[in-house]
Amino acid sequence: MKVTDMLIGLIIGLAAALTGCFLFIVIFTDYGFTEGFEIMKREGQTGKLITLGAILNLIAFFALLKAKKEIMARGVLLATIILAIATILL
């Protein structure tokens, strides 16, 4: 049960970050998601985009803590750590 809860939290964290990236590109640029992502990638801004997208993980983390789902919240934290490592490597 603990492993599946952590895996669900990891999926929630990655989905929240992807949603955050999508919302950032769609709201703050004049491009669609794929075109905006390609432009960010070409300009070397992918790490910054991932970082801004991960802001939604805060909301997911605290919502899971409030719902007493600590193991899932750990999964969201793990997703944030994975995204931080990806940001450093990019």
PDB file of N, CA, C and O in Angstrom:
ATOM      1  N   MET A   1       0.820  -1.188   0.000  1.00  0.00           N
ATOM      2  CA  MET A   1       0.000   0.000   0.000  1.00  0.00           C
ATOM      3  C   MET A   1       0.867   1.256   0.000  1.00  0.00           C
ATOM      4  O   MET A   1       0.538   2.233  -0.674  1.00  0.00           O
ATOM      5  N   LYS A   2       1.976   1.241   0.752  1.00  0.00           N
ATOM      6  CA  LYS A   2       2.826   2.419   0.820  1.00  0.00           C
ATOM      7  C   LYS A   2       3.493   2.706  -0.519  1.00  0.00           C
ATOM      8  O   LYS A   2       3.615   3.862  -0.924  1.00  0.00           O
ATOM      9  N   VAL A   3       3.925   1.644  -1.206  1.00  0.00           N
ATOM     10  CA  VAL A   3       4.605   1.834  -2.486  1.00  0.00           C
ATOM     11  C   VAL A   3       3.634   2.383  -3.523  1.00  0.00           C
ATOM     12  O   VAL A   3       3.994   3.269  -4.298  1.00  0.00           O
ATOM     13  N   THR A   4       2.417   1.869  -3.545  1.00  0.00           N
ATOM     14  CA  THR A   4       1.445   2.365  -4.520  1.00  0.00           C
ATOM     15  C   THR A   4       1.044   3.803  -4.211  1.00  0.00           C
ATOM     16  O   THR A   4       0.843   4.600  -5.127  1.00  0.00           O
ATOM     17  N   ASP A   5       0.928   4.138  -2.935  1.00  0.00           N
ATOM     18  CA  ASP A   5       0.605   5.522  -2.574  1.00  0.00           C
ATOM     19  C   ASP A   5       1.725   6.472  -2.992  1.00  0.00           C
ATOM     20  O   ASP A   5       1.461   7.574  -3.474  1.00  0.00           O
ATOM     21  N   MET A   6       2.980   6.042  -2.805  1.00  0.00           N
ATOM     22  CA  MET A   6       4.091   6.892  -3.204  1.00  0.00           C
ATOM     23  C   MET A   6       4.133   7.021  -4.726  1.00  0.00           C
ATOM     24  O   MET A   6       4.427   8.096  -5.248  1.00  0.00           O
ATOM     25  N   LEU A   7       3.844   5.939  -5.434  1.00  0.00           N
ATOM     26  CA  LEU A   7       3.817   5.985  -6.897  1.00  0.00           C
ATOM     27  C   LEU A   7       2.705   6.911  -7.388  1.00  0.00           C
ATOM     28  O   LEU A   7       2.899   7.667  -8.340  1.00  0.00           O
ATOM     29  N   ILE A   8       1.554   6.852  -6.746  1.00  0.00           N
ATOM     30  CA  ILE A   8       0.454   7.756  -7.099  1.00  0.00           C
ATOM     31  C   ILE A   8       0.863   9.204  -6.842  1.00  0.00           C
ATOM     32  O   ILE A   8       0.568  10.082  -7.653  1.00  0.00           O
ATOM     33  N   GLY A   9       1.536   9.460  -5.730  1.00  0.00           N
ATOM     34  CA  GLY A   9       2.028  10.799  -5.432  1.00  0.00           C
ATOM     35  C   GLY A   9       3.049  11.274  -6.454  1.00  0.00           C
ATOM     36  O   GLY A   9       3.055  12.443  -6.840  1.00  0.00           O
ATOM     37  N   LEU A  10       3.920  10.356  -6.895  1.00  0.00           N
ATOM     38  CA  LEU A  10       4.902  10.689  -7.923  1.00  0.00           C
ATOM     39  C   LEU A  10       4.203  11.079  -9.219  1.00  0.00           C
ATOM     40  O   LEU A  10       4.579  12.057  -9.865  1.00  0.00           O
ATOM     41  N   ILE A  11       3.193  10.317  -9.591  1.00  0.00           N
ATOM     42  CA  ILE A  11       2.432  10.620 -10.807  1.00  0.00           C
ATOM     43  C   ILE A  11       1.706  11.958 -10.666  1.00  0.00           C
ATOM     44  O   ILE A  11       1.670  12.752 -11.607  1.00  0.00           O
ATOM     45  N   ILE A  12       1.130  12.204  -9.493  1.00  0.00           N
ATOM     46  CA  ILE A  12       0.456  13.487  -9.249  1.00  0.00           C
ATOM     47  C   ILE A  12       1.456  14.638  -9.378  1.00  0.00           C
ATOM     48  O   ILE A  12       1.148  15.664  -9.984  1.00  0.00           O
ATOM     49  N   GLY A  13       2.640  14.469  -8.814  1.00  0.00           N
ATOM     50  CA  GLY A  13       3.661  15.516  -8.881  1.00  0.00           C
ATOM     51  C   GLY A  13       4.126  15.795 -10.299  1.00  0.00           C
ATOM     52  O   GLY A  13       4.273  16.954 -10.689  1.00  0.00           O
ATOM     53  N   LEU A  14       4.357  14.741 -11.073  1.00  0.00           N
ATOM     54  CA  LEU A  14       4.786  14.936 -12.458  1.00  0.00           C
ATOM     55  C   LEU A  14       3.673  15.537 -13.306  1.00  0.00           C
ATOM     56  O   LEU A  14       3.924  16.381 -14.165  1.00  0.00           O
ATOM     57  N   ALA A  15       2.427  15.093 -13.057  1.00  0.00           N
ATOM     58  CA  ALA A  15       1.289  15.648 -13.793  1.00  0.00           C
ATOM     59  C   ALA A  15       1.071  17.117 -13.440  1.00  0.00           C
ATOM     60  O   ALA A  15       0.748  17.924 -14.311  1.00  0.00           O
ATOM     61  N   ALA A  16       1.244  17.463 -12.177  1.00  0.00           N
ATOM     62  CA  ALA A  16       1.090  18.864 -11.763  1.00  0.00           C
ATOM     63  C   ALA A  16       2.160  19.734 -12.416  1.00  0.00           C
ATOM     64  O   ALA A  16       1.872  20.851 -12.846  1.00  0.00           O
ATOM     65  N   ALA A  17       3.384  19.237 -12.492  1.00  0.00           N
ATOM     66  CA  ALA A  17       4.461  20.004 -13.121  1.00  0.00           C
ATOM     67  C   ALA A  17       4.208  20.170 -14.618  1.00  0.00           C
ATOM     68  O   ALA A  17       4.433  21.247 -15.172  1.00  0.00           O
ATOM     69  N   LEU A  18       3.745  19.115 -15.267  1.00  0.00           N
ATOM     70  CA  LEU A  18       3.430  19.205 -16.692  1.00  0.00           C
ATOM     71  C   LEU A  18       2.287  20.183 -16.928  1.00  0.00           C
ATOM     72  O   LEU A  18       2.315  20.961 -17.881  1.00  0.00           O
ATOM     73  N   THR A  19       1.288  20.142 -16.059  1.00  0.00           N
ATOM     74  CA  THR A  19       0.172  21.083 -16.158  1.00  0.00           C
ATOM     75  C   THR A  19       0.656  22.513 -15.944  1.00  0.00           C
ATOM     76  O   THR A  19       0.217  23.428 -16.640  1.00  0.00           O
ATOM     77  N   GLY A  20       1.554  22.708 -14.991  1.00  0.00           N
ATOM     78  CA  GLY A  20       2.110  24.038 -14.746  1.00  0.00           C
ATOM     79  C   GLY A  20       2.889  24.563 -15.943  1.00  0.00           C
ATOM     80  O   GLY A  20       2.780  25.740 -16.289  1.00  0.00           O
ATOM     81  N   CYS A  21       3.675  23.695 -16.577  1.00  0.00           N
ATOM     82  CA  CYS A  21       4.408  24.095 -17.786  1.00  0.00           C
ATOM     83  C   CYS A  21       3.440  24.471 -18.899  1.00  0.00           C
ATOM     84  O   CYS A  21       3.623  25.477 -19.585  1.00  0.00           O
ATOM     85  N   PHE A  22       2.413  23.655 -19.067  1.00  0.00           N
ATOM     86  CA  PHE A  22       1.403  23.919 -20.094  1.00  0.00           C
ATOM     87  C   PHE A  22       0.724  25.264 -19.851  1.00  0.00           C
ATOM     88  O   PHE A  22       0.599  26.079 -20.766  1.00  0.00           O
ATOM     89  N   LEU A  23       0.290  25.490 -18.617  1.00  0.00           N
ATOM     90  CA  LEU A  23      -0.395  26.744 -18.294  1.00  0.00           C
ATOM     91  C   LEU A  23       0.519  27.949 -18.479  1.00  0.00           C
ATOM     92  O   LEU A  23       0.079  28.989 -18.970  1.00  0.00           O
ATOM     93  N   PHE A  24       1.776  27.822 -18.095  1.00  0.00           N
ATOM     94  CA  PHE A  24       2.711  28.934 -18.261  1.00  0.00           C
ATOM     95  C   PHE A  24       2.874  29.296 -19.729  1.00  0.00           C
ATOM     96  O   PHE A  24       2.825  30.472 -20.089  1.00  0.00           O
ATOM     97  N   ILE A  25       3.067  28.291 -20.579  1.00  0.00           N
ATOM     98  CA  ILE A  25       3.270  28.565 -22.001  1.00  0.00           C
ATOM     99  C   ILE A  25       2.010  29.145 -22.626  1.00  0.00           C
ATOM    100  O   ILE A  25       2.082  30.117 -23.379  1.00  0.00           O
ATOM    101  N   VAL A  26       0.864  28.563 -22.323  1.00  0.00           N
ATOM    102  CA  VAL A  26      -0.382  29.008 -22.950  1.00  0.00           C
ATOM    103  C   VAL A  26      -0.791  30.401 -22.475  1.00  0.00           C
ATOM    104  O   VAL A  26      -1.247  31.217 -23.276  1.00  0.00           O
ATOM    105  N   ILE A  27      -0.633  30.679 -21.182  1.00  0.00           N
ATOM    106  CA  ILE A  27      -1.102  31.957 -20.645  1.00  0.00           C
ATOM    107  C   ILE A  27      -0.118  33.094 -20.930  1.00  0.00           C
ATOM    108  O   ILE A  27      -0.542  34.194 -21.286  1.00  0.00           O
ATOM    109  N   PHE A  28       1.166  32.851 -20.782  1.00  0.00           N
ATOM    110  CA  PHE A  28       2.137  33.940 -20.835  1.00  0.00           C
ATOM    111  C   PHE A  28       2.866  34.088 -22.168  1.00  0.00           C
ATOM    112  O   PHE A  28       3.702  34.981 -22.309  1.00  0.00           O
ATOM    113  N   THR A  29       2.571  33.239 -23.143  1.00  0.00           N
ATOM    114  CA  THR A  29       3.164  33.410 -24.468  1.00  0.00           C
ATOM    115  C   THR A  29       2.048  33.448 -25.505  1.00  0.00           C
ATOM    116  O   THR A  29       0.890  33.149 -25.211  1.00  0.00           O
ATOM    117  N   ASP A  30       2.419  33.816 -26.701  1.00  0.00           N
ATOM    118  CA  ASP A  30       1.444  33.871 -27.794  1.00  0.00           C
ATOM    119  C   ASP A  30       1.449  32.594 -28.626  1.00  0.00           C
ATOM    120  O   ASP A  30       0.890  32.575 -29.723  1.00  0.00           O
ATOM    121  N   TYR A  31       2.061  31.544 -28.134  1.00  0.00           N
ATOM    122  CA  TYR A  31       2.211  30.309 -28.887  1.00  0.00           C
ATOM    123  C   TYR A  31       1.405  29.186 -28.253  1.00  0.00           C
ATOM    124  O   TYR A  31       0.966  29.283 -27.108  1.00  0.00           O
ATOM    125  N   GLY A  32       1.221  28.116 -29.026  1.00  0.00           N
ATOM    126  CA  GLY A  32       0.626  26.908 -28.474  1.00  0.00           C
ATOM    127  C   GLY A  32       1.666  26.166 -27.654  1.00  0.00           C
ATOM    128  O   GLY A  32       2.818  26.593 -27.569  1.00  0.00           O
ATOM    129  N   PHE A  33       1.261  25.052 -27.049  1.00  0.00           N
ATOM    130  CA  PHE A  33       2.172  24.350 -26.143  1.00  0.00           C
ATOM    131  C   PHE A  33       3.393  23.799 -26.865  1.00  0.00           C
ATOM    132  O   PHE A  33       4.520  24.037 -26.432  1.00  0.00           O
ATOM    133  N   THR A  34       3.192  23.069 -27.957  1.00  0.00           N
ATOM    134  CA  THR A  34       4.337  22.443 -28.624  1.00  0.00           C
ATOM    135  C   THR A  34       5.263  23.487 -29.235  1.00  0.00           C
ATOM    136  O   THR A  34       6.484  23.371 -29.137  1.00  0.00           O
ATOM    137  N   GLU A  35       4.683  24.505 -29.865  1.00  0.00           N
ATOM    138  CA  GLU A  35       5.510  25.548 -30.466  1.00  0.00           C
ATOM    139  C   GLU A  35       6.246  26.347 -29.386  1.00  0.00           C
ATOM    140  O   GLU A  35       7.427  26.658 -29.540  1.00  0.00           O
ATOM    141  N   GLY A  36       5.561  26.673 -28.313  1.00  0.00           N
ATOM    142  CA  GLY A  36       6.188  27.399 -27.211  1.00  0.00           C
ATOM    143  C   GLY A  36       7.296  26.594 -26.555  1.00  0.00           C
ATOM    144  O   GLY A  36       8.336  27.142 -26.192  1.00  0.00           O
ATOM    145  N   PHE A  37       7.072  25.280 -26.401  1.00  0.00           N
ATOM    146  CA  PHE A  37       8.103  24.427 -25.808  1.00  0.00           C
ATOM    147  C   PHE A  37       9.328  24.356 -26.709  1.00  0.00           C
ATOM    148  O   PHE A  37      10.460  24.398 -26.227  1.00  0.00           O
ATOM    149  N   GLU A  38       9.107  24.248 -28.017  1.00  0.00           N
ATOM    150  CA  GLU A  38      10.234  24.204 -28.952  1.00  0.00           C
ATOM    151  C   GLU A  38      11.043  25.499 -28.905  1.00  0.00           C
ATOM    152  O   GLU A  38      12.272  25.468 -28.959  1.00  0.00           O
ATOM    153  N   ILE A  39      10.358  26.630 -28.805  1.00  0.00           N
ATOM    154  CA  ILE A  39      11.058  27.915 -28.717  1.00  0.00           C
ATOM    155  C   ILE A  39      11.863  27.992 -27.421  1.00  0.00           C
ATOM    156  O   ILE A  39      13.017  28.421 -27.430  1.00  0.00           O
ATOM    157  N   MET A  40      11.253  27.577 -26.303  1.00  0.00           N
ATOM    158  CA  MET A  40      11.969  27.584 -25.019  1.00  0.00           C
ATOM    159  C   MET A  40      13.180  26.653 -25.074  1.00  0.00           C
ATOM    160  O   MET A  40      14.243  26.974 -24.543  1.00  0.00           O
ATOM    161  N   LYS A  41      13.013  25.510 -25.713  1.00  0.00           N
ATOM    162  CA  LYS A  41      14.103  24.550 -25.825  1.00  0.00           C
ATOM    163  C   LYS A  41      15.236  25.125 -26.674  1.00  0.00           C
ATOM    164  O   LYS A  41      16.410  24.988 -26.330  1.00  0.00           O
ATOM    165  N   ARG A  42      14.878  25.762 -27.775  1.00  0.00           N
ATOM    166  CA  ARG A  42      15.871  26.349 -28.665  1.00  0.00           C
ATOM    167  C   ARG A  42      16.656  27.466 -27.970  1.00  0.00           C
ATOM    168  O   ARG A  42      17.852  27.629 -28.210  1.00  0.00           O
ATOM    169  N   GLU A  43      15.986  28.227 -27.115  1.00  0.00           N
ATOM    170  CA  GLU A  43      16.637  29.335 -26.414  1.00  0.00           C
ATOM    171  C   GLU A  43      17.334  28.900 -25.122  1.00  0.00           C
ATOM    172  O   GLU A  43      17.945  29.724 -24.442  1.00  0.00           O
ATOM    173  N   GLY A  44      17.247  27.622 -24.784  1.00  0.00           N
ATOM    174  CA  GLY A  44      17.905  27.120 -23.584  1.00  0.00           C
ATOM    175  C   GLY A  44      17.174  27.463 -22.300  1.00  0.00           C
ATOM    176  O   GLY A  44      17.799  27.553 -21.244  1.00  0.00           O
ATOM    177  N   GLN A  45      15.881  27.652 -22.365  1.00  0.00           N
ATOM    178  CA  GLN A  45      15.077  28.036 -21.206  1.00  0.00           C
ATOM    179  C   GLN A  45      14.270  26.870 -20.631  1.00  0.00           C
ATOM    180  O   GLN A  45      13.350  27.089 -19.843  1.00  0.00           O
ATOM    181  N   THR A  46      14.599  25.645 -21.011  1.00  0.00           N
ATOM    182  CA  THR A  46      13.824  24.490 -20.573  1.00  0.00           C
ATOM    183  C   THR A  46      13.884  24.305 -19.058  1.00  0.00           C
ATOM    184  O   THR A  46      12.875  23.977 -18.433  1.00  0.00           O
ATOM    185  N   GLY A  47      15.039  24.509 -18.474  1.00  0.00           N
ATOM    186  CA  GLY A  47      15.175  24.371 -17.022  1.00  0.00           C
ATOM    187  C   GLY A  47      14.301  25.352 -16.265  1.00  0.00           C
ATOM    188  O   GLY A  47      13.686  25.001 -15.259  1.00  0.00           O
ATOM    189  N   LYS A  48      14.250  26.573 -16.750  1.00  0.00           N
ATOM    190  CA  LYS A  48      13.404  27.580 -16.111  1.00  0.00           C
ATOM    191  C   LYS A  48      11.930  27.233 -16.270  1.00  0.00           C
ATOM    192  O   LYS A  48      11.131  27.458 -15.361  1.00  0.00           O
ATOM    193  N   LEU A  49      11.575  26.683 -17.427  1.00  0.00           N
ATOM    194  CA  LEU A  49      10.193  26.274 -17.662  1.00  0.00           C
ATOM    195  C   LEU A  49       9.791  25.154 -16.709  1.00  0.00           C
ATOM    196  O   LEU A  49       8.690  25.176 -16.157  1.00  0.00           O
ATOM    197  N   ILE A  50      10.667  24.182 -16.511  1.00  0.00           N
ATOM    198  CA  ILE A  50      10.384  23.083 -15.582  1.00  0.00           C
ATOM    199  C   ILE A  50      10.237  23.614 -14.159  1.00  0.00           C
ATOM    200  O   ILE A  50       9.359  23.178 -13.415  1.00  0.00           O
ATOM    201  N   THR A  51      11.093  24.549 -13.791  1.00  0.00           N
ATOM    202  CA  THR A  51      11.023  25.125 -12.447  1.00  0.00           C
ATOM    203  C   THR A  51       9.711  25.859 -12.224  1.00  0.00           C
ATOM    204  O   THR A  51       9.083  25.707 -11.176  1.00  0.00           O
ATOM    205  N   LEU A  52       9.296  26.647 -13.193  1.00  0.00           N
ATOM    206  CA  LEU A  52       8.022  27.363 -13.062  1.00  0.00           C
ATOM    207  C   LEU A  52       6.841  26.398 -13.051  1.00  0.00           C
ATOM    208  O   LEU A  52       5.855  26.626 -12.351  1.00  0.00           O
ATOM    209  N   GLY A  53       6.941  25.325 -13.821  1.00  0.00           N
ATOM    210  CA  GLY A  53       5.867  24.335 -13.837  1.00  0.00           C
ATOM    211  C   GLY A  53       5.736  23.591 -12.526  1.00  0.00           C
ATOM    212  O   GLY A  53       4.644  23.158 -12.157  1.00  0.00           O
ATOM    213  N   ALA A  54       6.848  23.440 -11.818  1.00  0.00           N
ATOM    214  CA  ALA A  54       6.832  22.689 -10.560  1.00  0.00           C
ATOM    215  C   ALA A  54       6.190  23.457  -9.411  1.00  0.00           C
ATOM    216  O   ALA A  54       6.016  22.902  -8.326  1.00  0.00           O
ATOM    217  N   ILE A  55       5.839  24.708  -9.624  1.00  0.00           N
ATOM    218  CA  ILE A  55       5.187  25.483  -8.566  1.00  0.00           C
ATOM    219  C   ILE A  55       3.860  24.839  -8.164  1.00  0.00           C
ATOM    220  O   ILE A  55       3.462  24.910  -7.002  1.00  0.00           O
ATOM    221  N   LEU A  56       3.180  24.216  -9.118  1.00  0.00           N
ATOM    222  CA  LEU A  56       1.914  23.556  -8.790  1.00  0.00           C
ATOM    223  C   LEU A  56       2.105  22.371  -7.843  1.00  0.00           C
ATOM    224  O   LEU A  56       1.150  21.924  -7.207  1.00  0.00           O
ATOM    225  N   ASN A  57       3.332  21.864  -7.748  1.00  0.00           N
ATOM    226  CA  ASN A  57       3.591  20.777  -6.803  1.00  0.00           C
ATOM    227  C   ASN A  57       3.387  21.226  -5.358  1.00  0.00           C
ATOM    228  O   ASN A  57       3.034  20.417  -4.500  1.00  0.00           O
ATOM    229  N   LEU A  58       3.607  22.503  -5.088  1.00  0.00           N
ATOM    230  CA  LEU A  58       3.346  23.024  -3.738  1.00  0.00           C
ATOM    231  C   LEU A  58       1.880  22.859  -3.364  1.00  0.00           C
ATOM    232  O   LEU A  58       1.550  22.436  -2.256  1.00  0.00           O
ATOM    233  N   ILE A  59       1.015  23.196  -4.301  1.00  0.00           N
ATOM    234  CA  ILE A  59      -0.423  23.069  -4.048  1.00  0.00           C
ATOM    235  C   ILE A  59      -0.792  21.609  -3.825  1.00  0.00           C
ATOM    236  O   ILE A  59      -1.532  21.281  -2.898  1.00  0.00           O
ATOM    237  N   ALA A  60      -0.266  20.727  -4.689  1.00  0.00           N
ATOM    238  CA  ALA A  60      -0.565  19.302  -4.548  1.00  0.00           C
ATOM    239  C   ALA A  60      -0.019  18.758  -3.227  1.00  0.00           C
ATOM    240  O   ALA A  60      -0.694  17.984  -2.549  1.00  0.00           O
ATOM    241  N   PHE A  61       1.191  19.158  -2.862  1.00  0.00           N
ATOM    242  CA  PHE A  61       1.816  18.682  -1.631  1.00  0.00           C
ATOM    243  C   PHE A  61       0.991  19.063  -0.407  1.00  0.00           C
ATOM    244  O   PHE A  61       0.684  18.210   0.425  1.00  0.00           O
ATOM    245  N   PHE A  62       0.634  20.333  -0.296  1.00  0.00           N
ATOM    246  CA  PHE A  62      -0.107  20.775   0.888  1.00  0.00           C
ATOM    247  C   PHE A  62      -1.544  20.257   0.893  1.00  0.00           C
ATOM    248  O   PHE A  62      -2.113  20.031   1.960  1.00  0.00           O
ATOM    249  N   ALA A  63      -2.134  20.067  -0.287  1.00  0.00           N
ATOM    250  CA  ALA A  63      -3.478  19.482  -0.342  1.00  0.00           C
ATOM    251  C   ALA A  63      -3.452  18.038   0.152  1.00  0.00           C
ATOM    252  O   ALA A  63      -4.358  17.607   0.866  1.00  0.00           O
ATOM    253  N   LEU A  64      -2.417  17.291  -0.225  1.00  0.00           N
ATOM    254  CA  LEU A  64      -2.298  15.910   0.240  1.00  0.00           C
ATOM    255  C   LEU A  64      -2.004  15.848   1.736  1.00  0.00           C
ATOM    256  O   LEU A  64      -2.503  14.958   2.424  1.00  0.00           O
ATOM    257  N   LEU A  65      -1.210  16.768   2.243  1.00  0.00           N
ATOM    258  CA  LEU A  65      -0.968  16.800   3.687  1.00  0.00           C
ATOM    259  C   LEU A  65      -2.243  17.119   4.453  1.00  0.00           C
ATOM    260  O   LEU A  65      -2.504  16.527   5.500  1.00  0.00           O
ATOM    261  N   LYS A  66      -3.034  18.044   3.940  1.00  0.00           N
ATOM    262  CA  LYS A  66      -4.281  18.410   4.603  1.00  0.00           C
ATOM    263  C   LYS A  66      -5.264  17.241   4.595  1.00  0.00           C
ATOM    264  O   LYS A  66      -6.055  17.079   5.524  1.00  0.00           O
ATOM    265  N   ALA A  67      -5.209  16.419   3.528  1.00  0.00           N
ATOM    266  CA  ALA A  67      -6.087  15.258   3.423  1.00  0.00           C
ATOM    267  C   ALA A  67      -5.528  14.040   4.162  1.00  0.00           C
ATOM    268  O   ALA A  67      -6.077  12.944   4.059  1.00  0.00           O
ATOM    269  N   LYS A  68      -4.430  14.234   4.910  1.00  0.00           N
ATOM    270  CA  LYS A  68      -3.797  13.161   5.690  1.00  0.00           C
ATOM    271  C   LYS A  68      -3.282  12.020   4.800  1.00  0.00           C
ATOM    272  O   LYS A  68      -3.374  10.848   5.164  1.00  0.00           O
ATOM    273  N   LYS A  69      -2.746  12.376   3.647  1.00  0.00           N
ATOM    274  CA  LYS A  69      -2.141  11.417   2.714  1.00  0.00           C
ATOM    275  C   LYS A  69      -0.633  11.672   2.668  1.00  0.00           C
ATOM    276  O   LYS A  69      -0.098  12.109   1.649  1.00  0.00           O
ATOM    277  N   GLU A  70       0.039  11.394   3.779  1.00  0.00           N
ATOM    278  CA  GLU A  70       1.452  11.731   3.912  1.00  0.00           C
ATOM    279  C   GLU A  70       2.332  10.980   2.916  1.00  0.00           C
ATOM    280  O   GLU A  70       3.292  11.544   2.391  1.00  0.00           O
ATOM    281  N   ILE A  71       2.015   9.721   2.654  1.00  0.00           N
ATOM    282  CA  ILE A  71       2.841   8.930   1.734  1.00  0.00           C
ATOM    283  C   ILE A  71       2.728   9.485   0.316  1.00  0.00           C
ATOM    284  O   ILE A  71       3.725   9.565  -0.401  1.00  0.00           O
ATOM    285  N   MET A  72       1.517   9.868  -0.089  1.00  0.00           N
ATOM    286  CA  MET A  72       1.347  10.481  -1.411  1.00  0.00           C
ATOM    287  C   MET A  72       2.076  11.817  -1.478  1.00  0.00           C
ATOM    288  O   MET A  72       2.643  12.166  -2.513  1.00  0.00           O
ATOM    289  N   ALA A  73       2.062  12.560  -0.384  1.00  0.00           N
ATOM    290  CA  ALA A  73       2.788  13.832  -0.340  1.00  0.00           C
ATOM    291  C   ALA A  73       4.288  13.593  -0.500  1.00  0.00           C
ATOM    292  O   ALA A  73       4.981  14.400  -1.118  1.00  0.00           O
ATOM    293  N   ARG A  74       4.792  12.490   0.053  1.00  0.00           N
ATOM    294  CA  ARG A  74       6.200  12.137  -0.148  1.00  0.00           C
ATOM    295  C   ARG A  74       6.479  11.855  -1.621  1.00  0.00           C
ATOM    296  O   ARG A  74       7.550  12.191  -2.126  1.00  0.00           O
ATOM    297  N   GLY A  75       5.522  11.240  -2.308  1.00  0.00           N
ATOM    298  CA  GLY A  75       5.667  10.994  -3.742  1.00  0.00           C
ATOM    299  C   GLY A  75       5.751  12.290  -4.533  1.00  0.00           C
ATOM    300  O   GLY A  75       6.528  12.393  -5.482  1.00  0.00           O
ATOM    301  N   VAL A  76       4.951  13.278  -4.144  1.00  0.00           N
ATOM    302  CA  VAL A  76       5.016  14.591  -4.795  1.00  0.00           C
ATOM    303  C   VAL A  76       6.375  15.226  -4.524  1.00  0.00           C
ATOM    304  O   VAL A  76       6.960  15.845  -5.413  1.00  0.00           O
ATOM    305  N   LEU A  77       6.876  15.077  -3.311  1.00  0.00           N
ATOM    306  CA  LEU A  77       8.202  15.595  -2.976  1.00  0.00           C
ATOM    307  C   LEU A  77       9.279  14.896  -3.803  1.00  0.00           C
ATOM    308  O   LEU A  77      10.225  15.539  -4.259  1.00  0.00           O
ATOM    309  N   LEU A  78       9.141  13.590  -3.998  1.00  0.00           N
ATOM    310  CA  LEU A  78      10.075  12.843  -4.837  1.00  0.00           C
ATOM    311  C   LEU A  78      10.032  13.351  -6.278  1.00  0.00           C
ATOM    312  O   LEU A  78      11.074  13.484  -6.920  1.00  0.00           O
ATOM    313  N   ALA A  79       8.836  13.635  -6.784  1.00  0.00           N
ATOM    314  CA  ALA A  79       8.709  14.191  -8.135  1.00  0.00           C
ATOM    315  C   ALA A  79       9.408  15.541  -8.226  1.00  0.00           C
ATOM    316  O   ALA A  79      10.041  15.845  -9.237  1.00  0.00           O
ATOM    317  N   THR A  80       9.298  16.346  -7.185  1.00  0.00           N
ATOM    318  CA  THR A  80       9.953  17.652  -7.172  1.00  0.00           C
ATOM    319  C   THR A  80      11.472  17.491  -7.177  1.00  0.00           C
ATOM    320  O   THR A  80      12.174  18.255  -7.839  1.00  0.00           O
ATOM    321  N   ILE A  81      11.978  16.505  -6.446  1.00  0.00           N
ATOM    322  CA  ILE A  81      13.422  16.244  -6.438  1.00  0.00           C
ATOM    323  C   ILE A  81      13.883  15.782  -7.815  1.00  0.00           C
ATOM    324  O   ILE A  81      14.935  16.209  -8.292  1.00  0.00           O
ATOM    325  N   ILE A  82      13.110  14.919  -8.453  1.00  0.00           N
ATOM    326  CA  ILE A  82      13.444  14.457  -9.806  1.00  0.00           C
ATOM    327  C   ILE A  82      13.460  15.633 -10.776  1.00  0.00           C
ATOM    328  O   ILE A  82      14.350  15.734 -11.621  1.00  0.00           O
ATOM    329  N   LEU A  83      12.478  16.518 -10.655  1.00  0.00           N
ATOM    330  CA  LEU A  83      12.437  17.697 -11.524  1.00  0.00           C
ATOM    331  C   LEU A  83      13.613  18.634 -11.254  1.00  0.00           C
ATOM    332  O   LEU A  83      14.135  19.256 -12.179  1.00  0.00           O
ATOM    333  N   ALA A  84      14.032  18.737  -9.999  1.00  0.00           N
ATOM    334  CA  ALA A  84      15.189  19.577  -9.672  1.00  0.00           C
ATOM    335  C   ALA A  84      16.459  19.013 -10.302  1.00  0.00           C
ATOM    336  O   ALA A  84      17.284  19.766 -10.819  1.00  0.00           O
ATOM    337  N   ILE A  85      16.615  17.707 -10.260  1.00  0.00           N
ATOM    338  CA  ILE A  85      17.780  17.075 -10.889  1.00  0.00           C
ATOM    339  C   ILE A  85      17.732  17.266 -12.399  1.00  0.00           C
ATOM    340  O   ILE A  85      18.758  17.533 -13.025  1.00  0.00           O
ATOM    341  N   ALA A  86      16.537  17.131 -12.990  1.00  0.00           N
ATOM    342  CA  ALA A  86      16.392  17.355 -14.432  1.00  0.00           C
ATOM    343  C   ALA A  86      16.723  18.797 -14.793  1.00  0.00           C
ATOM    344  O   ALA A  86      17.321  19.056 -15.837  1.00  0.00           O
ATOM    345  N   THR A  87      16.339  19.729 -13.940  1.00  0.00           N
ATOM    346  CA  THR A  87      16.637  21.141 -14.188  1.00  0.00           C
ATOM    347  C   THR A  87      18.141  21.391 -14.143  1.00  0.00           C
ATOM    348  O   THR A  87      18.667  22.155 -14.952  1.00  0.00           O
ATOM    349  N   ILE A  88      18.826  20.758 -13.211  1.00  0.00           N
ATOM    350  CA  ILE A  88      20.278  20.923 -13.112  1.00  0.00           C
ATOM    351  C   ILE A  88      20.963  20.343 -14.348  1.00  0.00           C
ATOM    352  O   ILE A  88      21.917  20.925 -14.865  1.00  0.00           O
ATOM    353  N   LEU A  89      20.478  19.203 -14.816  1.00  0.00           N
ATOM    354  CA  LEU A  89      21.099  18.553 -15.966  1.00  0.00           C
ATOM    355  C   LEU A  89      20.802  19.269 -17.274  1.00  0.00           C
ATOM    356  O   LEU A  89      21.583  19.177 -18.222  1.00  0.00           O
ATOM    357  N   LEU A  90      19.690  19.977 -17.335  1.00  0.00           N
ATOM    358  CA  LEU A  90      19.366  20.700 -18.568  1.00  0.00           C
ATOM    359  C   LEU A  90      20.013  22.051 -18.500  1.00  0.00           C
ATOM    360  O   LEU A  90      19.881  22.847 -19.429  1.00  0.00           O
TER     361      LEU A  90
END
